[in-house]
Amino acid sequence: MRPLTDEQQQWVNRTLASSSLEQQLAQLLIPKLEADGGVEPLLKQMERIPFGGLFVWGATEEAHRKALSRIQAAAAVPVVVCADLENGSGYVIRGRPQFPDMLALGAADDEMLAYTVGKAAGRDGRSVGIHWSFGPVVDVNINPDNPIANTRSLGDDPEHVSRLAVAVIRGMQDHGLAACAKHFPGDGVDDVDQHVTISVNDLSLERWKKISGRTFAAAIAADVHTIMIGHIALPAWDPATDHRGALRPATVNRRIVHDLLREEMGFEGLVVTDDMNMGGVAGYVNFRERTIGCIRAGCDMLLFPRMPDAYDILLEAVRKGELEEARVQEAARRVLELKARLQLCEDARPKAAATAAETVEFESAAGTVAARAVQRVRDVNGILPLRGLKPGSRVLTVTLSGEGFDLPVVDEELARRGFQVEHIAAAGYGAVDPYVDRVDAIFVNFAFGAGWCVGSVRSIGPQNRVFMNGFQTAHPKVVFTSFGSPYHLRQFSALPVYINAHSASAASQRAVVKAWLGEAPMEGRSPVGNLVRTF
């Protein structure tokens, strides 16, 4: 990892030397700024526990700047502010350009576009006081049923993922934003959700090094500043189970964090846990044991610890000899080194906003990614594009989603072209049948993977009954499009017309409508299908 300057190193040494054990422990904690809670509770908490990091959710530019400026003004040591800027800033900083999901970037397969995604996150993030992105996701999605990676992944080819992820990392870090490769030792392999229980990367060690390990090795070689540890077991490296037969997740597993990531792979940067309240670790061990266990395992910062309880637990553990003070000092040093690397020791306040030209650059790049990601997978009837539609034509749009997610931009774009649009969300048995003789085209849109967890039509109960009676064989112009998971033909092999957009972003919705109507080509190539496992 690139060394600090002499001035930065002196600041780290001086700050650490002048810090008490209590202050060092506080540096390891990342609470969250609640979207509607304001900063007052955090400012009060900071009086006793001068936490080292802070996670923020979505807010306007003005709201972010105002809240984070107050936090920094009250901090004796600058607070490193983090957010999920996995694919640009627009989902965290409202009003800024929104990029499509990482899977769409994987389909666009352009390193300059990937760099621009990172640049946008860096410029916009630092302009409001965010210093650290929890992204990019470098998981290799080799299981179509994986609920975490999927559209957040760049694909299923480790070389492809590595190449684009490195470009994103460089775009972020060239513009002052620390990147974070996640989720070590690699999600995307099983069909389990870390939010619920322990995920298992069951690749052999040889295959792990070629697949999951390959992308993290590439990130380390690219000088990624931080790595996030997932609640993921890696039995090829540590096959031990407890009295229940449960594998130990990486977050509390020193063999994975220290022996594998630090010693074997040589990572010298900061290690942060994933959410400490997720079932993958919370269902494995109780709050006290996981709080101590993560730090003991080699993690340097805890994400979303319960405050003030986590702080009190760590302090008690050191005093009782359950946690070595040297381990706390090591972790605190890495936190301070990250802050120095980001030049927070000089100024942690918001930087200048992106210029108008940069905003145009980001919006253009988002549109280009979306357009290049639209893939015509199947058109056995030769109906694409639907050139026969004209203003006044009647069309039906149907959104199928497991999380209540809808696609309003699709309807807006169709209506803007003069079509009479009718819409069904959460369709059930027979919901489409009455429209077969009334509309000129039917657009059925899958929106699985549009949220944090990915499902499929088979998992949503009554909605999947919409396919009974076979409306798709009764109407000549039915187009199925996935705005999320690209794997639906595994379950619906008889669909006559199928498109993958690889994302549900507004830009992706606009790009798909253009493709349906022949206003833009469908030349995307899916970034999955090479190493996909079959079960």
C-alpha positions in Angstrom: 0.0 0.0 0.0 1.2 3.5 -0.8 3.0 4.9 2.2 1.8 8.0 4.0 3.7 11.3 3.7 6.0 12.2 6.6 3.5 14.8 7.7 0.6 12.3 7.6 2.6 9.7 9.5 3.5 12.2 12.2 -0.1 13.1 12.6 -1.1 9.5 13.1 1.7 8.9 15.6 1.0 12.0 17.5 -2.8 11.4 17.6 -2.4 7.8 18.7 0.1 8.7 21.4 -2.1 11.3 22.9 -5.2 9.1 22.9 -6.4 7.2 25.9 -7.6 3.6 25.6 -11.2 4.9 25.7 -10.5 7.2 22.8 -8.8 4.5 20.8 -11.7 2.1 21.3 -14.1 4.8 20.1 -12.2 5.1 16.9 -13.3 1.6 16.0 -17.0 2.3 16.0 -19.2 3.3 13.0 -22.7 4.3 14.2 -25.3 5.6 11.7 -26.9 8.9 11.2 -30.6 8.0 11.1 -32.4 9.4 8.1 -35.0 11.2 10.2 -33.2 11.4 13.6 -31.1 14.5 13.1 -27.6 15.0 14.5 -28.4 15.9 18.1 -28.4 12.4 19.5 -25.0 11.8 17.8 -23.5 15.0 19.1 -24.7 14.1 22.6 -23.2 10.6 22.2 -19.9 12.0 20.9 -19.3 13.8 24.2 -18.7 10.4 25.8 -17.8 8.2 22.8 -15.8 10.1 20.1 -16.7 7.5 17.4 -14.2 7.2 14.6 -16.7 6.7 11.7 -20.2 7.6 10.7 -22.5 6.0 8.1 -25.1 8.1 6.3 -28.2 7.2 4.3 -29.9 9.1 1.4 -30.4 12.8 1.8 -30.1 16.0 -0.3 -26.8 17.7 -0.9 -27.7 20.5 1.5 -28.9 18.1 4.2 -25.7 16.1 4.0 -23.4 19.2 4.1 -25.3 20.7 7.1 -25.3 17.6 9.2 -21.8 16.4 8.5 -20.3 19.9 9.0 -21.8 19.9 12.5 -20.4 16.5 13.2 -16.9 17.5 12.1 -17.0 20.8 14.0 -17.7 18.8 17.2 -15.1 16.1 16.7 -11.6 16.4 18.3 -10.4 13.8 15.7 -12.0 14.0 12.2 -14.8 11.5 11.7 -14.5 9.3 8.5 -17.9 9.4 6.9 -19.0 6.4 4.8 -22.0 5.4 2.6 -23.0 2.8 0.1 -21.8 4.5 -3.0 -21.5 1.2 -4.9 -22.7 2.6 -8.2 -22.1 6.3 -8.1 -23.7 8.8 -5.7 -27.2 9.3 -6.9 -28.9 6.9 -4.5 -27.3 8.4 -1.4 -27.1 12.1 -2.5 -30.5 12.9 -3.9 -30.5 15.0 -7.0 -27.2 13.7 -8.3 -26.9 11.5 -11.4 -28.0 7.9 -10.8 -26.0 5.1 -12.5 -27.4 1.7 -13.3 -26.6 -1.3 -11.1 -23.1 -2.8 -11.3 -24.4 -5.7 -13.4 -25.3 -3.3 -16.1 -21.8 -1.8 -15.9 -20.6 -5.4 -16.3 -22.7 -5.7 -19.4 -21.5 -2.4 -20.8 -17.9 -3.7 -20.3 -16.1 -0.4 -20.6 -13.3 0.5 -18.2 -13.6 4.3 -18.9 -17.3 4.1 -17.9 -16.3 2.1 -14.8 -13.8 4.8 -13.9 -16.4 7.5 -14.4 -18.7 5.7 -12.0 -15.9 5.9 -9.4 -15.1 9.5 -10.3 -18.8 10.5 -9.8 -18.9 8.8 -6.4 -15.7 10.6 -5.4 -16.5 14.0 -6.6 -20.1 14.0 -5.3 -19.2 12.2 -2.1 -16.4 14.5 -1.1 -18.5 17.5 -2.1 -21.0 16.8 0.8 -18.5 15.4 3.3 -18.6 11.7 2.5 -15.1 10.2 2.5 -15.5 6.4 2.1 -17.5 4.3 -0.2 -18.7 0.8 0.8 -18.1 -0.4 -2.7 -17.4 -1.7 -5.3 -18.9 -5.1 -4.8 -16.2 -7.5 -6.2 -18.2 -10.7 -5.5 -18.3 -13.1 -8.4 -21.9 -14.1 -8.9 -21.6 -17.8 -10.0 -25.0 -18.8 -8.4 -28.1 -17.5 -10.2 -30.0 -17.9 -7.0 -27.6 -15.8 -4.8 -29.7 -13.1 -3.1 -26.9 -10.6 -2.3 -24.5 -10.3 -5.3 -26.7 -10.7 -8.4 -27.3 -7.2 -9.9 -24.8 -5.7 -7.4 -22.1 -7.9 -9.0 -20.1 -7.1 -12.1 -20.7 -10.6 -13.4 -19.6 -14.2 -13.1 -16.1 -14.1 -14.8 -13.4 -13.2 -12.2 -11.2 -11.6 -14.8 -14.0 -9.4 -16.1 -15.1 -8.5 -12.6 -11.5 -7.7 -11.6 -10.8 -5.5 -14.6 -13.9 -3.3 -14.1 -13.8 -3.2 -10.3 -10.2 -2.0 -10.4 -11.3 0.8 -12.8 -14.1 1.8 -10.3 -11.6 1.7 -7.4 -9.2 4.0 -9.3 -12.0 6.4 -10.2 -13.0 6.7 -6.5 -9.5 6.9 -5.0 -8.2 9.3 -7.7 -10.9 11.7 -6.5 -10.3 11.4 -2.8 -12.8 8.7 -1.9 -11.7 5.6 -0.2 -13.0 2.5 -1.9 -14.0 -0.7 -0.1 -13.9 -4.1 -1.9 -16.6 -6.4 -0.5 -17.7 -8.9 0.8 -14.6 -11.0 1.7 -14.1 -13.9 1.3 -16.7 -13.7 -1.5 -20.4 -13.8 -1.8 -22.3 -15.0 -4.9 -21.6 -18.7 -4.4 -24.5 -20.1 -2.4 -28.2 -19.2 -2.3 -28.2 -17.9 1.2 -28.8 -14.3 2.4 -26.3 -13.0 5.0 -29.0 -10.8 6.4 -30.7 -14.0 7.6 -28.0 -16.6 8.3 -24.4 -17.5 7.6 -23.5 -17.6 3.9 -21.1 -20.3 2.8 -18.5 -19.9 0.0 -18.0 -23.7 -0.6 -15.5 -23.5 -3.4 -12.4 -25.6 -3.1 -9.3 -23.6 -2.1 -8.0 -24.0 -5.7 -11.2 -22.7 -7.2 -11.6 -20.0 -4.6 -8.2 -18.6 -5.5 -9.2 -18.5 -9.2 -12.7 -17.1 -8.6 -13.5 -15.2 -5.3 -9.9 -14.7 -4.2 -8.9 -13.5 -7.6 -11.0 -10.3 -7.5 -9.9 -9.4 -4.0 -6.3 -10.0 -5.0 -6.8 -7.6 -7.9 -8.3 -5.0 -5.6 -5.4 -5.3 -3.2 -2.9 -4.9 -6.1 -4.8 -1.8 -7.1 -4.2 -0.3 -3.6 -7.8 -0.5 -2.4 -7.8 1.3 0.9 -10.3 -0.9 2.7 -12.0 -4.3 2.6 -15.3 -5.3 4.1 -15.7 -8.7 5.7 -18.9 -10.5 5.1 -20.7 -13.0 7.4 -19.5 -15.7 5.1 -17.8 -19.0 6.0 -15.0 -20.4 3.9 -14.7 -24.1 4.7 -11.9 -24.8 2.3 -9.8 -22.5 4.5 -11.4 -23.2 7.9 -13.6 -26.3 7.9 -14.1 -26.3 11.7 -17.7 -26.4 13.0 -19.1 -25.7 16.5 -21.3 -27.9 18.6 -24.3 -27.1 16.4 -22.4 -28.0 13.2 -22.3 -24.4 12.2 -19.3 -23.0 10.3 -17.7 -19.8 11.7 -18.4 -16.7 9.6 -15.4 -14.6 8.6 -16.3 -11.6 10.7 -15.4 -13.5 13.9 -12.9 -15.8 12.3 -9.2 -14.8 12.8 -8.1 -17.6 10.5 -9.9 -15.8 7.6 -9.3 -12.2 8.5 -5.8 -12.4 9.8 -4.3 -15.6 8.5 -5.8 -15.4 5.0 -6.5 -11.8 4.2 -3.5 -10.2 6.1 -0.8 -12.9 6.1 -1.5 -14.9 3.0 -2.8 -12.1 0.7 -0.8 -9.3 2.2 -3.6 -6.7 2.7 -2.3 -3.8 4.8 -5.3 -1.5 4.7 -8.3 -1.1 7.0 -10.8 -4.0 7.5 -14.4 -3.2 8.3 -17.2 -5.6 9.3 -20.5 -5.7 7.5 -23.6 -4.8 9.5 -23.1 -6.3 13.0 -26.8 -6.9 13.3 -27.2 -9.2 10.3 -28.4 -12.7 11.0 -25.2 -14.1 9.5 -23.3 -13.1 12.6 -26.1 -12.2 15.1 -27.6 -15.6 14.7 -24.2 -17.3 15.2 -23.1 -15.6 18.4 -24.6 -13.2 20.9 -24.0 -9.4 20.9 -21.2 -9.3 23.5 -19.2 -12.2 21.9 -19.5 -10.9 18.4 -18.5 -7.4 19.4 -15.3 -8.6 21.0 -14.9 -11.4 18.5 -14.8 -9.2 15.4 -12.0 -7.0 16.8 -10.1 -10.1 18.1 -10.4 -11.7 14.7 -8.6 -8.7 13.1 -11.4 -6.4 12.0 -10.5 -2.8 12.6 -14.0 -1.1 12.6 -17.5 -2.3 13.5 -20.4 -1.2 11.3 -23.6 -0.4 13.2 -22.6 -1.4 16.7 -25.2 -0.8 19.3 -24.2 2.3 21.1 -23.2 2.8 23.9 -23.3 -0.9 24.7 -20.6 -2.0 22.2 -18.2 0.6 23.5 -18.8 -0.5 27.1 -18.3 -4.2 26.1 -15.0 -3.5 24.4 -13.7 -1.4 27.3 -14.6 -4.1 29.8 -13.1 -6.8 27.6 -9.7 -5.0 27.5 -9.8 -4.4 31.3 -10.5 -8.1 31.9 -7.9 -9.3 29.5 -10.4 -10.8 27.0 -9.1 -8.4 24.3 -5.5 -7.3 24.0 -4.8 -3.6 24.2 -2.2 -4.0 21.5 -5.0 -5.3 19.1 -7.0 -2.2 19.9 -4.0 0.1 19.2 -3.3 -1.7 16.0 -6.9 -1.2 14.8 -7.0 2.5 15.9 -3.8 3.1 14.1 -5.3 1.8 10.9 -8.3 4.0 11.3 -6.1 7.0 11.8 -4.0 6.0 8.8 -7.1 5.9 6.6 -8.0 9.4 7.8 -4.5 10.6 7.1 -4.5 9.0 3.6 -7.8 10.8 2.9 -6.2 14.1 4.2 -8.8 14.4 6.8 -6.1 15.5 9.2 -5.9 18.6 7.1 -9.6 19.2 6.3 -12.5 16.9 6.7 -15.1 19.4 5.5 -17.0 19.2 2.2 -15.1 19.9 -0.9 -16.2 21.9 -4.0 -19.2 20.6 -5.8 -18.9 18.9 -9.1 -18.9 21.3 -12.0 -21.8 21.6 -14.5 -19.5 19.9 -17.1 -18.8 17.0 -14.7 -22.5 16.6 -14.0 -23.2 16.4 -17.8 -20.4 13.8 -18.0 -21.9 11.7 -15.2 -25.4 11.8 -16.7 -24.1 10.9 -20.1 -22.1 8.0 -18.7 -25.1 6.7 -16.8 -27.2 6.8 -20.0 -24.5 5.1 -22.0 -24.1 2.3 -19.4 -27.9 1.8 -19.5 -28.1 1.7 -23.3 -25.2 -0.7 -23.7 -26.6 -3.1 -21.1 -29.9 -3.8 -22.9 -29.6 -7.3 -24.3 -32.1 -9.0 -26.6 -31.8 -12.6 -25.3 -34.7 -14.1 -27.3 -37.2 -13.1 -30.0 -38.5 -16.2 -31.6 -41.4 -14.4 -33.1 -39.3 -11.6 -34.6 -41.5 -8.9 -33.2 -38.7 -6.6 -31.9 -38.6 -3.7 -32.2 -42.4 -3.1 -32.0 -42.5 -0.7 -34.9 -46.3 -1.1 -35.5 -47.2 0.9 -32.4 -48.1 4.5 -32.9 -49.5 7.4 -30.8 -52.9 6.3 -29.5 -52.0 2.7 -29.3 -53.1 0.9 -26.1 -50.4 -0.9 -24.1 -50.4 -2.7 -20.8 -47.4 -2.8 -18.5 -47.2 -5.4 -15.7 -44.5 -5.2 -13.0 -43.7 -8.4 -11.1 -41.6 -7.8 -8.0 -41.1 -9.5 -4.7 -40.5 -6.2 -2.8 -43.3 -4.0 -4.1 -40.8 -2.3 -6.4 -42.3 -0.6 -9.4 -41.0 0.9 -12.7 -42.8 4.3 -13.1 -40.3 5.7 -15.6 -41.4 3.0 -18.1 -45.0 4.2 -18.0 -43.9 7.8 -18.1 -41.8 7.2 -21.2 -44.6 5.3 -23.0 -47.2 7.9 -22.2 -44.8 10.7 -23.4 -44.8 9.0 -26.8 -48.6 9.2 -26.9 -49.5 5.7 -26.0 -52.5 4.9 -23.8 -50.9 3.1 -20.9 -52.6 0.8 -18.4 -50.6 -0.7 -15.6 -50.8 -3.6 -13.2 -48.5 -4.1 -10.2 -48.5 -7.2 -8.1 -50.6 -9.1 -10.6 -52.3 -12.3 -9.5 -54.4 -15.1 -11.1 -56.0 -14.0 -14.3 -55.0 -10.3 -13.9 -53.7 -9.9 -17.5 -56.4 -12.1 -19.2 -59.0 -9.3 -19.6 -56.4 -7.1 -21.5 -55.5 -9.7 -24.2 -58.2 -8.5 -26.6 -58.0 -4.8 -25.5 -54.4 -3.7 -25.9 -51.9 -3.6 -28.8 -48.9 -4.8 -26.8 -48.2 -6.2 -23.4 -44.9 -5.5 -21.5 -44.3 -7.8 -18.6 -41.4 -6.5 -16.5 -39.5 -8.5 -13.9 -38.1 -6.3 -11.1 -36.3 -8.9 -9.0 -32.9 -7.7 -7.9 -34.1 -4.1 -7.9 -33.7 -3.9 -4.1 -31.1 -5.3 -1.7 -32.2 -8.9 -1.9 -32.9 -10.8 -5.1 -35.8 -13.2 -5.6 -37.7 -14.7 -8.5 -41.3 -15.1 -9.6 -41.3 -18.6 -8.0 -40.8 -16.9 -4.6 -43.7 -14.4 -4.5 -46.7 -16.5 -3.9 -50.0 -15.3 -5.6 -48.2 -13.2 -8.2 -46.8 -16.1 -10.0 -50.3 -17.3 -10.8 -50.5 -14.6 -13.4 -49.0 -17.0 -15.8 -52.0 -19.4 -15.6 -54.2 -19.4 -18.7 -51.2 -18.5 -20.8 -51.8 -14.8 -21.8 -48.4 -14.8 -23.5 -49.5 -17.4 -26.0 -52.9 -15.7 -26.6 -51.5 -12.3 -27.6 -49.1 -11.7 -30.5 -47.1 -8.9 -28.9 -46.0 -9.8 -25.4 -42.5 -8.7 -24.4 -40.8 -9.9 -21.2 -38.0 -7.7 -19.8 -35.9 -8.2 -16.7 -34.9 -5.0 -15.0 -32.9 -7.0 -12.4 -31.9 -10.6 -12.2 -30.9 -11.9 -15.6 -31.6 -15.5 -15.0 -35.4 -15.8 -15.5 -35.2 -18.1 -18.5 -34.1 -20.8 -16.1 -37.6 -20.9 -14.8 -39.5 -19.6 -17.9 -37.9 -21.5 -20.8 -40.9 -21.0 -23.0 -41.0 -17.2 -23.0 -41.0 -16.2 -26.7 -39.5 -12.7 -26.3 -37.1 -11.9 -23.5 -34.8 -8.9 -22.8 -32.2 -8.3 -20.0 -31.6 -4.7 -18.9 -29.5 -5.7 -15.9 -30.7 -2.8 -13.8 -33.9 -0.9 -12.8 -32.4 2.6 -12.7 -34.3 5.4 -14.3 -31.7 5.5 -17.1 -32.2 1.8 -17.6 -36.0 2.2 -17.8 -35.6 4.9 -20.5 -33.1 2.8 -22.4 -35.4 -0.2 -22.5 -38.4 1.8 -23.8 -36.2 3.1 -26.6 -35.1 -0.5 -27.4 -38.7 -1.8 -27.4 -39.7 0.8 -30.0 -36.6 0.6 -32.2 -35.2 4.0 -31.2 -32.0 2.4 -30.0 -30.3 -1.0 -30.7 -30.2 -3.9 -28.3 -26.6 -4.9 -28.5 -25.7 -5.7 -24.9 -23.9 -8.8 -23.8 -24.7 -10.3 -20.5 -21.8 -10.5 -18.0 -23.2 -13.8 -16.6 -23.3 -17.2 -18.2 -19.7 -18.2 -18.2 -19.1 -19.9 -14.8 -22.7 -20.1 -13.7 -23.3 -23.2 -11.6 -26.1 -25.6 -12.2 -27.9 -27.3 -9.4 
